[in-house]
Amino acid sequence: MIRLQIQSDVQDNAIDIVKAAIVAEIKRLEIGLHKTERQIAAQESLYGVSTETFIKDYASEDLERGDSEYVEWAGELKIRDRIVADLQKLRAIEYVAH
């Protein structure tokens, strides 16, 4: 759990502003995740293999465009993992105002 403590010297809805910013970031990450998942699905469809098979069995010479395509597919997987981790952290935030 992540506990975010917000302290403000004035009653200015600081917690609402922070929550809104985090909600906006979650939405931005969800859009990025959707785009990344579409890219991964396109690669899976093109080669007729799952990402798990790609990771386990494929090398750059197995792909039509070689290194660039391998790096692109592997890169999308890393991006997806980072986005998922960030989303989990942001969604787990508990707000505490003082």
Order of alpha helices (4+ residues) and beta strands (2+ residues): beta-alpha-alpha-alpha-beta
